[in-house]
Amino acid sequence: MNRYELSARVIGLLEDPLAELGFELLDVRIYQGGGRLTLRVYLDTENGVSADDCARASRTVGMLLEETDLVADAYLIEVTSPGVRRPLRTPAHFRGAVGQDVILKVFAAKGARSLKGRLLEAGDTELVLEPAAAAEQSGAETDAKVLHLKMDEIREANLDPDFDVQALINADRRRRKQDKKQAREQRREQRRRPRKS
C-alpha cells in the first residue's frame, strides 16, 4: 500500500471520531524518514486549534491507530493546525479556495508533478486552474491558459499564499525599533518632569 492509499484509509478511520470531538479533519499526510513513518494530521475548528486541542486529538488518533493496527511500521503522529498553507482535500475545501493561489501535486502518466496557479473553479469532480507558468504545465487538457484537472488526479493540494516574508520581517523590525524609541522618549520625559514633594 502506497502512502496515498494509507492516508485515505487513515482518513476513513479518523474522520468521524474526530468530528465527534468537534474537529474538522482537513488531511493526513504521510512521510517516510528516519526509519519510521510520520503521520501528520491537519485539524481545524471554528475557533482555531490550540495546543490542548492538538494533544487531545493526538491521544484519540493514537488510540484508534493502535486498536486497528492499520499502520504496521513504526510511526510518529503529528497533529497540527492548517497554517497559512492550508491543505485542500475535499470538493468543499477547493470551493472555499476559489480565487486563491494553490499548489497541487498531480499524479500523471509520467509520474507526479507539481502545479502552481490560481484556482478558478471547483466542482465535485473537476477543478479549473490558471497556471502560474503556462509554458511549464504541458500534459493536461488545456483550454487557452487554463488547466482542467480531475479531482481524482490530485494527490495533495495546499493554499499557496503570496506574501513576501522578508518584507514582513523588515516591517516587524521597524515597528519594534519605533516602539523602543517611543519608550526611551517617554522615560526621558518622565525624568524631566519636576517631582512633587
C-alpha positions as CSV (number, residue, x, y, z in Angstrom):
1,M,0.0,0.0,0.0
2,N,1.5,3.4,-1.0
3,R,1.4,6.4,1.2
4,Y,-1.6,7.9,-0.6
5,E,-3.7,4.8,-0.1
6,L,-2.6,4.6,3.5
7,S,-3.5,8.2,4.0
8,A,-7.0,7.6,2.6
9,R,-7.5,4.6,4.9
10,V,-6.3,6.6,7.9
11,I,-8.7,9.5,7.0
12,G,-11.6,7.0,6.8
13,L,-10.7,5.7,10.3
14,L,-10.3,9.2,11.9
15,E,-12.8,11.5,10.3
16,D,-15.9,10.6,12.3
17,P,-14.3,10.1,15.7
18,L,-12.5,13.5,15.4
19,A,-15.8,15.2,14.2
20,E,-17.5,13.9,17.3
21,L,-14.8,15.8,19.3
22,G,-15.5,19.0,17.3
23,F,-12.6,18.8,14.9
24,E,-12.7,19.0,11.1
25,L,-10.1,16.6,9.7
26,L,-8.5,18.5,6.8
27,D,-6.0,16.0,5.7
28,V,-3.5,13.3,6.7
29,R,-0.1,13.4,5.1
30,I,2.3,10.6,5.4
31,Y,6.1,11.0,5.2
32,Q,8.9,8.4,5.4
33,G,12.2,9.3,7.1
34,G,14.5,8.3,9.9
35,G,13.4,4.7,9.7
36,R,9.8,5.4,10.5
37,L,6.6,6.9,9.1
38,T,5.3,10.3,10.2
39,L,1.6,10.8,10.1
40,R,0.8,14.5,10.0
41,V,-2.8,15.1,10.9
42,Y,-4.2,18.5,9.9
43,L,-7.2,19.7,12.0
44,D,-9.3,22.8,12.4
45,T,-12.2,24.1,14.4
46,E,-14.4,27.1,14.1
47,N,-12.3,28.9,16.7
48,G,-8.9,27.6,15.5
49,V,-6.7,24.9,17.1
50,S,-4.9,25.2,20.4
51,A,-2.1,23.2,21.8
52,D,-4.6,21.5,24.1
53,D,-6.7,20.6,21.1
54,C,-3.7,19.0,19.4
55,A,-2.9,17.0,22.5
56,R,-6.5,15.8,22.9
57,A,-6.7,14.9,19.2
58,S,-3.3,13.2,19.2
59,R,-4.4,10.9,22.1
60,T,-7.5,9.9,20.1
61,V,-5.6,9.3,16.9
62,G,-3.0,7.2,18.7
63,M,-5.7,5.1,20.4
64,L,-7.6,4.5,17.1
65,L,-4.4,3.6,15.2
66,E,-3.3,1.2,18.0
67,E,-6.7,-0.5,18.1
68,T,-6.9,-1.1,14.3
69,D,-3.2,-1.9,13.7
70,L,-3.6,-0.1,10.4
71,V,0.0,1.0,10.3
72,A,2.3,-1.9,10.7
73,D,5.6,0.0,10.7
74,A,7.0,2.3,13.5
75,Y,5.3,5.7,13.2
76,L,5.2,9.1,14.8
77,I,1.9,11.2,15.0
78,E,2.0,14.9,14.5
79,V,-1.3,16.8,15.0
80,T,-1.3,20.4,13.8
81,S,-3.4,23.3,12.7
82,P,-3.6,24.0,9.0
83,G,-1.4,27.2,9.0
84,V,-1.3,29.6,6.0
85,R,-0.6,26.8,3.5
86,R,-3.9,25.1,4.4
87,P,-4.3,21.6,3.0
88,L,-7.2,21.1,0.5
89,R,-8.7,17.6,0.1
90,T,-12.5,17.7,-0.4
91,P,-14.6,19.5,-3.0
92,A,-15.8,21.8,-0.2
93,H,-12.2,22.7,0.6
94,F,-11.5,23.5,-3.0
95,R,-14.7,25.5,-3.4
96,G,-13.6,27.6,-0.4
97,A,-10.3,28.3,-2.1
98,V,-11.6,29.5,-5.5
99,G,-9.8,32.7,-6.5
100,Q,-6.8,31.9,-4.4
101,D,-3.3,30.6,-5.3
102,V,-2.8,26.9,-4.8
103,I,-0.1,24.3,-5.3
104,L,-1.2,20.9,-6.4
105,K,0.7,17.6,-6.6
106,V,-0.9,15.8,-9.5
107,F,-0.4,12.1,-10.5
108,A,0.2,12.0,-14.2
109,A,1.2,9.1,-16.6
110,K,4.8,10.2,-16.4
111,G,4.8,10.4,-12.6
112,A,3.9,13.0,-10.1
113,R,4.3,16.7,-10.8
114,S,3.6,20.0,-9.1
115,L,1.4,22.7,-10.5
116,K,1.0,26.2,-9.2
117,G,-1.6,28.7,-10.1
118,R,-4.9,30.4,-9.3
119,L,-7.9,28.2,-8.7
120,L,-10.7,29.5,-11.0
121,E,-13.4,26.9,-10.4
122,A,-14.0,23.9,-8.3
123,G,-16.8,21.3,-8.8
124,D,-17.4,17.9,-7.3
125,T,-15.2,16.1,-9.8
126,E,-13.1,18.7,-11.6
127,L,-11.0,21.8,-11.0
128,V,-10.0,24.7,-13.3
129,L,-6.6,26.1,-12.7
130,E,-4.9,29.2,-14.2
131,P,-1.3,28.1,-14.1
132,A,1.4,30.4,-12.8
133,A,3.6,29.5,-15.8
134,A,1.5,28.0,-18.6
135,A,4.6,27.0,-20.6
136,E,5.7,24.6,-17.9
137,Q,2.3,23.0,-17.4
138,S,2.0,20.9,-20.6
139,G,0.4,17.4,-20.5
140,A,-3.0,18.2,-19.1
141,E,-6.1,19.1,-21.1
142,T,-5.8,22.8,-21.7
143,D,-8.2,25.5,-22.8
144,A,-6.3,28.6,-23.7
145,K,-4.4,29.4,-20.5
146,V,-6.3,27.2,-18.1
147,L,-6.0,23.6,-17.0
148,H,-8.9,21.2,-16.4
149,L,-8.0,18.7,-13.7
150,K,-10.0,15.8,-12.5
151,M,-10.3,15.7,-8.7
152,D,-9.0,12.1,-8.5
153,E,-5.8,13.1,-10.2
154,I,-4.8,15.3,-7.3
155,R,-2.7,13.7,-4.7
156,E,-2.0,16.7,-2.4
157,A,-3.1,20.3,-2.5
158,N,-2.4,23.4,-0.4
159,L,-3.1,27.1,-0.5
160,D,-0.1,28.9,-1.7
161,P,-0.4,32.4,-0.3
162,D,1.7,35.1,-1.9
163,F,3.5,37.2,0.7
164,D,7.0,38.5,1.0
165,V,8.5,37.0,4.2
166,Q,11.4,39.4,4.1
167,A,9.1,42.4,3.9
168,L,7.1,41.1,6.9
169,I,10.3,40.7,8.9
170,N,11.6,44.2,8.0
171,A,8.2,45.7,8.9
172,D,8.3,44.0,12.3
173,R,11.9,45.2,12.9
174,R,10.8,48.8,12.1
175,R,7.9,48.5,14.4
176,R,10.0,47.2,17.3
177,K,12.6,49.9,16.7
178,Q,9.9,52.6,16.7
179,D,8.4,51.1,19.9
180,K,11.8,51.2,21.7
181,K,12.4,54.8,20.5
182,Q,9.0,55.8,22.0
183,A,9.7,54.1,25.3
184,R,13.1,55.9,25.5
185,E,11.4,59.2,24.8
186,Q,8.7,58.5,27.5
187,R,11.4,57.7,30.1
188,R,13.3,60.9,29.2
189,E,10.1,62.9,29.6
190,Q,9.3,61.4,33.0
191,R,12.8,62.3,34.2
192,R,12.4,65.9,33.1
193,R,9.2,66.4,35.0
194,P,9.7,68.1,38.4
195,R,9.0,65.8,41.3
196,K,6.4,66.9,43.8
197,S,7.5,66.9,47.4
